[in-house]
């Protein structure tokens, strides 16, 4: 709406009230929240079989592990979680700020979907709200002068959908891939005229930790099949240069479905300004088996 | 913690508003179209129609067949027949869905990928956990049929199904027009004489029961038992100091008999507390068998009982009560987090 010239100032609000759904059988909230989201699966062929966001993303993860059995090692996953847990402590809005998560604790936590991921590798369905202000050139500078904060420009955006149905070749969703993430990031890079090497901060929709690793590979930060290079080849900060999920991600920041990726954009802007960095990549995923991907390249401007 | 008040027998959602699982076959007089309709939990007063896809479910119900569709133009095959136009050549004569060119698919196929096993399930499926769901390629189909996976050998564990595992389609004895009317088992678990049989029903296979036996008693286990009992007593004794742990077991009442190879004891969950009692528990709601008592010490240090059950180190007599085991698994983290917070203060 802003880039199209229709409006020069857009106020965008996202909110989530997920935990109002309470499961009277287990006397807890989570199972019913998960169930409510599961209503979006194919009602004839999938829903009755127990399809959920967790088991469908697990299908993506396990089919990746079918192709790359030596990748996504538990020790690496544990270390990424430890780093994100530490980073969440610097985010005043993170919902799991006070927890200490170590690779050992990840290893010992119970399976949620076996053998794809464990409890401490899953995001937290939660409640929250976020607001972003989109402003056109000219208006943005005025706001920034008033606030004393530099603008952050959207340099590139990309979105992609994959087919809903899985199969052995296109036009089906392919096992072992999150092509929507790949295509969305590619489009965003091309529009911004940058590549993964230019990105300083990534705020990534980490629904489940192994999916974070696959998405980082799909977006070009590490080769497919070598997602563990994030730690083993010191790509990811603090071992390397790329700051991944400084907000703590959805796992520690909280996944309030109606506004999580806005929260990611808020964090990316914050880190670009706080640390004086140039480029950030914000990523979002969705649909039943990660068939939808969105990406935006942000660039820090000057007042 | 506030006292929980309840009116026994009263429910926020009345039972009569929760539909039974039902289906019916409706024939429309105008064009004599035969349609499968099922009750739909999301809209409790509605019947949901399978519409144009009814022939697929009618074939499952009446003939124990799985139908696919072949595009009359480019000959591409899909199973299930999920869309009205060919996804490859975009031929839109709707013949894929009308199934005029519907083809019967073979009932042996292979798994497209390793199917996930849901251990922590949502509210509707909690009583079935752990359960598996994957996708199978049948015959020439380019698309994969979503399918539940079962093993005849008892507990579904990783490794039984993998990408490429050959599977046999098996049909429920009672079929109601749902995608749970059919499921897959590994082909090598099906007796050879039944592998080529079409319309194989579940009753034709032998299913291993999942009864838990008594643990093997040894001197080594007996030696460890007092330490385990002491650790468990100390661990559950921390619940009253932990608001998180109290929430974990709020409104939950269970009498659990824990049997080990060194002795037995009971865990009585009630009023947001767990009391440890020695020896036999009369009429337990749940029996937890942990042969090696040191595993219980591990549990008090953060190891997962769910994982222990999954690897065969423990068992329960009622898989439909995994929710209780999940609650027991939550306690360590809750107690630890509250202790860490108290430490900071």
Interface residues (C-beta under 8 A of the other chain):
Chain A: X23 X24 X25 X26 X27 X31 X32 X34 X35 X38 X39 X42 X43 X44 X45 X46 X47 X48 X49 X50 X51 X52 X54 X55 X58 X59 X62 X63 X65 X66 X98 X99 X100 X105 X108 X109 X110 X111 X112 X113 X114 X115 X116 X119 X163 X165 X166 X167 X168 X169 X171 X172 X175 X176
Chain B: X11 X12 X13 X40 X42 X48 X50 X53 X57 X78 X80 X82 X83 X87 X88 X112 X113 X114 X115 X116 X117 X118 X119 X120 X121 X122 X123 X124 X125 X126 X128 X130 X131 X133 X134 X135 X137 X141 X142 X143 X144 X145 X146 X147 X148 X158 X162 X163 X178 X179 X180 X250 X251 X252 X302 X303 X304 X305 X306 X307 X310 X323 X326 X329 X333 X337 X340 X341 X344
